[in-house]
Amino acid sequence: MSMGKTTVFVDETLIKHALQVTNLKTKKDVIEAGLRELVRKRNQELLQQELGTFDLDLSLKELKKRRAER
């Protein structure tokens, strides 16, 4: 993995809030977690587009039963 130094200006209030709600220790940790989440979410969206949607005709009771059988 190539690491490079980049200078960016980020809203300090946003960084402080992210540090509080995530319990992460550093600004770097918050920024990296945010980037990982952005990539994860985009990959999830792309996968959903690739697979399409499915209509499942299951009741909540049937779904719980199937989960319990695993």
Biopython code that builds the backbone (N, CA, C, O; Angstrom):
import numpy as np
from Bio.PDB.StructureBuilder import StructureBuilder

atoms = [
    (1, "MET", "N", (0.851, -1.170, 0.000)),
    (1, "MET", "CA", (0.000, 0.000, 0.000)),
    (1, "MET", "C", (0.895, 1.230, 0.000)),
    (1, "MET", "O", (1.801, 1.357, 0.823)),
    (2, "SER", "N", (0.636, 2.100, -0.901)),
    (2, "SER", "CA", (1.404, 3.336, -0.998)),
    (2, "SER", "C", (0.776, 4.395, -0.098)),
    (2, "SER", "O", (-0.436, 4.612, -0.124)),
    (3, "MET", "N", (1.599, 5.036, 0.680)),
    (3, "MET", "CA", (1.111, 6.076, 1.585)),
    (3, "MET", "C", (1.702, 7.402, 1.127)),
    (3, "MET", "O", (2.892, 7.505, 0.830)),
    (4, "GLY", "N", (0.861, 8.388, 1.079)),
    (4, "GLY", "CA", (1.340, 9.703, 0.698)),
    (4, "GLY", "C", (0.817, 10.738, 1.664)),
    (4, "GLY", "O", (-0.189, 10.525, 2.341)),
    (5, "LYS", "N", (1.491, 11.834, 1.721)),
    (5, "LYS", "CA", (1.076, 12.919, 2.591)),
    (5, "LYS", "C", (0.236, 13.884, 1.767)),
    (5, "LYS", "O", (0.643, 14.328, 0.693)),
    (6, "THR", "N", (-0.941, 14.198, 2.292)),
    (6, "THR", "CA", (-1.855, 15.108, 1.615)),
    (6, "THR", "C", (-2.355, 16.130, 2.613)),
    (6, "THR", "O", (-2.735, 15.788, 3.732)),
    (7, "THR", "N", (-2.353, 17.362, 2.211)),
    (7, "THR", "CA", (-2.885, 18.424, 3.061)),
    (7, "THR", "C", (-4.274, 18.783, 2.564)),
    (7, "THR", "O", (-4.465, 19.115, 1.394)),
    (8, "VAL", "N", (-5.237, 18.712, 3.465)),
    (8, "VAL", "CA", (-6.612, 19.080, 3.116)),
    (8, "VAL", "C", (-7.181, 19.948, 4.234)),
    (8, "VAL", "O", (-6.761, 19.858, 5.387)),
    (9, "PHE", "N", (-8.130, 20.775, 3.872)),
    (9, "PHE", "CA", (-8.829, 21.577, 4.858)),
    (9, "PHE", "C", (-10.189, 20.943, 5.090)),
    (9, "PHE", "O", (-11.002, 20.833, 4.172)),
    (10, "VAL", "N", (-10.427, 20.525, 6.334)),
    (10, "VAL", "CA", (-11.653, 19.823, 6.686)),
    (10, "VAL", "C", (-12.349, 20.604, 7.792)),
    (10, "VAL", "O", (-11.704, 21.142, 8.692)),
    (11, "ASP", "N", (-13.661, 20.658, 7.711)),
    (11, "ASP", "CA", (-14.468, 21.337, 8.724)),
    (11, "ASP", "C", (-14.130, 20.774, 10.112)),
    (11, "ASP", "O", (-14.404, 19.609, 10.401)),
    (12, "GLU", "N", (-13.541, 21.606, 10.952)),
    (12, "GLU", "CA", (-13.090, 21.176, 12.279)),
    (12, "GLU", "C", (-14.255, 20.706, 13.152)),
    (12, "GLU", "O", (-14.104, 19.772, 13.939)),
    (13, "THR", "N", (-15.404, 21.344, 13.014)),
    (13, "THR", "CA", (-16.588, 20.933, 13.783)),
    (13, "THR", "C", (-17.010, 19.527, 13.376)),
    (13, "THR", "O", (-17.377, 18.714, 14.225)),
    (14, "LEU", "N", (-16.957, 19.245, 12.096)),
    (14, "LEU", "CA", (-17.314, 17.916, 11.599)),
    (14, "LEU", "C", (-16.335, 16.862, 12.119)),
    (14, "LEU", "O", (-16.747, 15.777, 12.529)),
    (15, "ILE", "N", (-15.078, 17.174, 12.102)),
    (15, "ILE", "CA", (-14.061, 16.246, 12.622)),
    (15, "ILE", "C", (-14.292, 15.980, 14.108)),
    (15, "ILE", "O", (-14.267, 14.829, 14.543)),
    (16, "LYS", "N", (-14.516, 17.035, 14.886)),
    (16, "LYS", "CA", (-14.750, 16.869, 16.329)),
    (16, "LYS", "C", (-15.978, 16.016, 16.593)),
    (16, "LYS", "O", (-15.969, 15.150, 17.467)),
    (17, "HIS", "N", (-17.037, 16.265, 15.830)),
    (17, "HIS", "CA", (-18.268, 15.484, 15.997)),
    (17, "HIS", "C", (-18.016, 14.013, 15.645)),
    (17, "HIS", "O", (-18.471, 13.116, 16.356)),
    (18, "ALA", "N", (-17.297, 13.770, 14.560)),
    (18, "ALA", "CA", (-16.981, 12.400, 14.152)),
    (18, "ALA", "C", (-16.130, 11.692, 15.206)),
    (18, "ALA", "O", (-16.331, 10.508, 15.475)),
    (19, "LEU", "N", (-15.188, 12.409, 15.797)),
    (19, "LEU", "CA", (-14.369, 11.826, 16.862)),
    (19, "LEU", "C", (-15.234, 11.422, 18.054)),
    (19, "LEU", "O", (-15.017, 10.368, 18.652)),
    (20, "GLN", "N", (-16.210, 12.257, 18.396)),
    (20, "GLN", "CA", (-17.088, 11.970, 19.533)),
    (20, "GLN", "C", (-17.979, 10.763, 19.271)),
    (20, "GLN", "O", (-18.093, 9.878, 20.119)),
    (21, "VAL", "N", (-18.605, 10.724, 18.112)),
    (21, "VAL", "CA", (-19.591, 9.657, 17.869)),
    (21, "VAL", "C", (-18.957, 8.324, 17.512)),
    (21, "VAL", "O", (-19.607, 7.284, 17.624)),
    (22, "THR", "N", (-17.698, 8.335, 17.084)),
    (22, "THR", "CA", (-17.046, 7.079, 16.716)),
    (22, "THR", "C", (-16.102, 6.555, 17.783)),
    (22, "THR", "O", (-15.704, 5.391, 17.741)),
    (23, "ASN", "N", (-15.745, 7.392, 18.729)),
    (23, "ASN", "CA", (-14.740, 7.047, 19.743)),
    (23, "ASN", "C", (-13.383, 6.726, 19.127)),
    (23, "ASN", "O", (-12.567, 6.043, 19.746)),
    (24, "LEU", "N", (-13.140, 7.209, 17.923)),
    (24, "LEU", "CA", (-11.822, 7.056, 17.330)),
    (24, "LEU", "C", (-10.886, 8.066, 17.980)),
    (24, "LEU", "O", (-11.337, 9.053, 18.561)),
    (25, "LYS", "N", (-9.595, 7.820, 17.882)),
    (25, "LYS", "CA", (-8.625, 8.617, 18.631)),
    (25, "LYS", "C", (-8.044, 9.797, 17.865)),
    (25, "LYS", "O", (-7.733, 10.829, 18.461)),
    (26, "THR", "N", (-7.893, 9.658, 16.547)),
    (26, "THR", "CA", (-7.209, 10.700, 15.797)),
    (26, "THR", "C", (-8.026, 11.157, 14.591)),
    (26, "THR", "O", (-8.943, 10.471, 14.138)),
    (27, "LYS", "N", (-7.670, 12.320, 14.095)),
    (27, "LYS", "CA", (-8.309, 12.837, 12.884)),
    (27, "LYS", "C", (-8.041, 11.889, 11.723)),
    (27, "LYS", "O", (-8.924, 11.631, 10.905)),
    (28, "LYS", "N", (-6.828, 11.377, 11.658)),
    (28, "LYS", "CA", (-6.464, 10.438, 10.593)),
    (28, "LYS", "C", (-7.375, 9.210, 10.641)),
    (28, "LYS", "O", (-7.852, 8.748, 9.604)),
    (29, "ASP", "N", (-7.614, 8.682, 11.842)),
    (29, "ASP", "CA", (-8.489, 7.518, 11.985)),
    (29, "ASP", "C", (-9.904, 7.820, 11.480)),
    (29, "ASP", "O", (-10.524, 6.998, 10.805)),
    (30, "VAL", "N", (-10.401, 9.011, 11.819)),
    (30, "VAL", "CA", (-11.747, 9.413, 11.393)),
    (30, "VAL", "C", (-11.818, 9.533, 9.874)),
    (30, "VAL", "O", (-12.766, 9.051, 9.253)),
    (31, "ILE", "N", (-10.830, 10.165, 9.286)),
    (31, "ILE", "CA", (-10.826, 10.344, 7.831)),
    (31, "ILE", "C", (-10.732, 9.000, 7.120)),
    (31, "ILE", "O", (-11.451, 8.762, 6.150)),
    (32, "GLU", "N", (-9.848, 8.116, 7.595)),
    (32, "GLU", "CA", (-9.717, 6.799, 6.968)),
    (32, "GLU", "C", (-10.994, 5.978, 7.132)),
    (32, "GLU", "O", (-11.405, 5.289, 6.199)),
    (33, "ALA", "N", (-11.623, 6.043, 8.301)),
    (33, "ALA", "CA", (-12.885, 5.318, 8.511)),
    (33, "ALA", "C", (-13.968, 5.849, 7.576)),
    (33, "ALA", "O", (-14.754, 5.081, 7.021)),
    (34, "GLY", "N", (-13.999, 7.159, 7.408)),
    (34, "GLY", "CA", (-14.973, 7.759, 6.502)),
    (34, "GLY", "C", (-14.753, 7.328, 5.062)),
    (34, "GLY", "O", (-15.713, 7.040, 4.347)),
    (35, "LEU", "N", (-13.506, 7.281, 4.632)),
    (35, "LEU", "CA", (-13.197, 6.842, 3.273)),
    (35, "LEU", "C", (-13.542, 5.368, 3.069)),
    (35, "LEU", "O", (-14.077, 4.985, 2.029)),
    (36, "ARG", "N", (-13.226, 4.538, 4.083)),
    (36, "ARG", "CA", (-13.582, 3.114, 3.989)),
    (36, "ARG", "C", (-15.091, 2.934, 3.874)),
    (36, "ARG", "O", (-15.566, 2.122, 3.081)),
    (37, "GLU", "N", (-15.842, 3.695, 4.670)),
    (37, "GLU", "CA", (-17.303, 3.604, 4.634)),
    (37, "GLU", "C", (-17.846, 4.085, 3.292)),
    (37, "GLU", "O", (-18.786, 3.496, 2.759)),
    (38, "LEU", "N", (-17.273, 5.132, 2.750)),
    (38, "LEU", "CA", (-17.690, 5.636, 1.442)),
    (38, "LEU", "C", (-17.487, 4.572, 0.358)),
    (38, "LEU", "O", (-18.365, 4.348, -0.474)),
    (39, "VAL", "N", (-16.326, 3.924, 0.378)),
    (39, "VAL", "CA", (-16.039, 2.872, -0.602)),
    (39, "VAL", "C", (-16.967, 1.674, -0.380)),
    (39, "VAL", "O", (-17.493, 1.120, -1.345)),
    (40, "ARG", "N", (-17.175, 1.269, 0.874)),
    (40, "ARG", "CA", (-18.052, 0.138, 1.179)),
    (40, "ARG", "C", (-19.467, 0.395, 0.678)),
    (40, "ARG", "O", (-20.089, -0.472, 0.066)),
    (41, "LYS", "N", (-19.965, 1.595, 0.946)),
    (41, "LYS", "CA", (-21.327, 1.937, 0.539)),
    (41, "LYS", "C", (-21.462, 1.950, -0.976)),
    (41, "LYS", "O", (-22.453, 1.464, -1.522)),
    (42, "ARG", "N", (-20.463, 2.508, -1.653)),
    (42, "ARG", "CA", (-20.522, 2.559, -3.122)),
    (42, "ARG", "C", (-20.452, 1.160, -3.720)),
    (42, "ARG", "O", (-21.166, 0.859, -4.676)),
    (43, "ASN", "N", (-19.592, 0.298, -3.163)),
    (43, "ASN", "CA", (-19.516, -1.084, -3.641)),
    (43, "ASN", "C", (-20.841, -1.807, -3.423)),
    (43, "ASN", "O", (-21.263, -2.601, -4.263)),
    (44, "GLN", "N", (-21.491, -1.535, -2.306)),
    (44, "GLN", "CA", (-22.791, -2.131, -2.012)),
    (44, "GLN", "C", (-23.835, -1.663, -3.039)),
    (44, "GLN", "O", (-24.645, -2.459, -3.514)),
    (45, "GLU", "N", (-23.808, -0.380, -3.372)),
    (45, "GLU", "CA", (-24.737, 0.154, -4.376)),
    (45, "GLU", "C", (-24.495, -0.483, -5.735)),
    (45, "GLU", "O", (-25.444, -0.832, -6.437)),
    (46, "LEU", "N", (-23.226, -0.637, -6.110)),
    (46, "LEU", "CA", (-22.892, -1.250, -7.394)),
    (46, "LEU", "C", (-23.340, -2.711, -7.441)),
    (46, "LEU", "O", (-23.848, -3.176, -8.462)),
    (47, "LEU", "N", (-23.152, -3.423, -6.347)),
    (47, "LEU", "CA", (-23.590, -4.814, -6.270)),
    (47, "LEU", "C", (-25.106, -4.909, -6.394)),
    (47, "LEU", "O", (-25.627, -5.784, -7.085)),
    (48, "GLN", "N", (-25.801, -4.012, -5.728)),
    (48, "GLN", "CA", (-27.265, -4.003, -5.804)),
    (48, "GLN", "C", (-27.721, -3.722, -7.238)),
    (48, "GLN", "O", (-28.670, -4.343, -7.717)),
    (49, "GLN", "N", (-27.059, -2.805, -7.915)),
    (49, "GLN", "CA", (-27.400, -2.528, -9.318)),
    (49, "GLN", "C", (-27.139, -3.755, -10.184)),
    (49, "GLN", "O", (-27.917, -4.063, -11.087)),
    (50, "GLU", "N", (-26.045, -4.450, -9.907)),
    (50, "GLU", "CA", (-25.680, -5.634, -10.681)),
    (50, "GLU", "C", (-26.686, -6.766, -10.479)),
    (50, "GLU", "O", (-27.066, -7.445, -11.433)),
    (51, "LEU", "N", (-27.107, -6.961, -9.252)),
    (51, "LEU", "CA", (-28.017, -8.068, -8.943)),
    (51, "LEU", "C", (-29.471, -7.725, -9.198)),
    (51, "LEU", "O", (-30.287, -8.612, -9.447)),
    (52, "GLY", "N", (-29.796, -6.461, -9.138)),
    (52, "GLY", "CA", (-31.189, -6.060, -9.290)),
    (52, "GLY", "C", (-31.940, -6.257, -7.980)),
    (52, "GLY", "O", (-31.338, -6.436, -6.921)),
    (53, "THR", "N", (-33.232, -6.221, -8.070)),
    (53, "THR", "CA", (-34.063, -6.399, -6.880)),
    (53, "THR", "C", (-34.904, -7.647, -7.037)),
    (53, "THR", "O", (-35.153, -8.115, -8.148)),
    (54, "PHE", "N", (-35.332, -8.172, -5.920)),
    (54, "PHE", "CA", (-36.130, -9.382, -5.905)),
    (54, "PHE", "C", (-37.361, -9.150, -5.045)),
    (54, "PHE", "O", (-37.284, -8.524, -3.987)),
    (55, "ASP", "N", (-38.482, -9.653, -5.500)),
    (55, "ASP", "CA", (-39.691, -9.631, -4.691)),
    (55, "ASP", "C", (-39.741, -10.908, -3.878)),
    (55, "ASP", "O", (-39.794, -12.004, -4.434)),
    (56, "LEU", "N", (-39.723, -10.771, -2.585)),
    (56, "LEU", "CA", (-39.845, -11.925, -1.709)),
    (56, "LEU", "C", (-41.218, -11.895, -1.063)),
    (56, "LEU", "O", (-41.618, -10.906, -0.449)),
    (57, "ASP", "N", (-41.914, -12.980, -1.213)),
    (57, "ASP", "CA", (-43.245, -13.067, -0.638)),
    (57, "ASP", "C", (-43.169, -13.869, 0.657)),
    (57, "ASP", "O", (-43.695, -14.978, 0.753)),
    (58, "LEU", "N", (-42.499, -13.281, 1.651)),
    (58, "LEU", "CA", (-42.344, -13.931, 2.949)),
    (58, "LEU", "C", (-42.952, -13.060, 4.027)),
    (58, "LEU", "O", (-42.808, -11.838, 4.023)),
    (59, "SER", "N", (-43.632, -13.712, 4.945)),
    (59, "SER", "CA", (-44.122, -12.972, 6.103)),
    (59, "SER", "C", (-42.967, -12.840, 7.094)),
    (59, "SER", "O", (-41.962, -13.543, 6.981)),
    (60, "LEU", "N", (-43.111, -11.957, 8.045)),
    (60, "LEU", "CA", (-42.090, -11.785, 9.072)),
    (60, "LEU", "C", (-41.891, -13.087, 9.836)),
    (60, "LEU", "O", (-40.763, -13.437, 10.183)),
    (61, "LYS", "N", (-42.966, -13.798, 10.096)),
    (61, "LYS", "CA", (-42.899, -15.076, 10.807)),
    (61, "LYS", "C", (-42.081, -16.101, 10.005)),
    (61, "LYS", "O", (-41.250, -16.814, 10.569)),
    (62, "GLU", "N", (-42.319, -16.169, 8.699)),
    (62, "GLU", "CA", (-41.577, -17.105, 7.848)),
    (62, "GLU", "C", (-40.099, -16.740, 7.790)),
    (62, "GLU", "O", (-39.240, -17.621, 7.816)),
    (63, "LEU", "N", (-39.801, -15.461, 7.711)),
    (63, "LEU", "CA", (-38.420, -15.006, 7.666)),
    (63, "LEU", "C", (-37.684, -15.368, 8.954)),
    (63, "LEU", "O", (-36.550, -15.843, 8.910)),
    (64, "LYS", "N", (-38.325, -15.145, 10.093)),
    (64, "LYS", "CA", (-37.710, -15.497, 11.376)),
    (64, "LYS", "C", (-37.475, -16.997, 11.477)),
    (64, "LYS", "O", (-36.452, -17.436, 12.003)),
    (65, "LYS", "N", (-38.421, -17.783, 10.974)),
    (65, "LYS", "CA", (-38.284, -19.232, 11.009)),
    (65, "LYS", "C", (-37.084, -19.673, 10.174)),
    (65, "LYS", "O", (-36.305, -20.525, 10.604)),
    (66, "ARG", "N", (-36.934, -19.096, 8.982)),
    (66, "ARG", "CA", (-35.804, -19.453, 8.113)),
    (66, "ARG", "C", (-34.460, -19.068, 8.736)),
    (66, "ARG", "O", (-33.474, -19.795, 8.614)),
    (67, "ARG", "N", (-34.438, -17.920, 9.401)),
    (67, "ARG", "CA", (-33.197, -17.505, 10.064)),
    (67, "ARG", "C", (-32.841, -18.460, 11.201)),
    (67, "ARG", "O", (-31.669, -18.767, 11.416)),
    (68, "ALA", "N", (-33.857, -18.927, 11.927)),
    (68, "ALA", "CA", (-33.619, -19.827, 13.050)),
    (68, "ALA", "C", (-33.118, -21.186, 12.577)),
    (68, "ALA", "O", (-32.418, -21.882, 13.313)),
    (69, "GLU", "N", (-33.471, -21.565, 11.361)),
    (69, "GLU", "CA", (-33.077, -22.873, 10.818)),
    (69, "GLU", "C", (-31.609, -22.904, 10.405)),
    (69, "GLU", "O", (-31.059, -23.986, 10.195)),
    (70, "ARG", "N", (-30.976, -21.771, 10.286)),
    (70, "ARG", "CA", (-29.569, -21.728, 9.845)),
    (70, "ARG", "C", (-28.638, -22.247, 10.883)),
    (70, "ARG", "O", (-27.426, -22.277, 10.666)),
]
sb = StructureBuilder()
sb.init_structure("model")
sb.init_model(0)
sb.init_chain("A")
sb.init_seg("    ")
for serial, (resi, resn, name, xyz) in enumerate(atoms, 1):
    if name == "N":
        sb.init_residue(resn, " ", resi, " ")
    sb.init_atom(name, np.array(xyz, "f"), 0.0, 1.0, " ", f" {name:<3s}", serial, name[0])
structure = sb.get_structure()
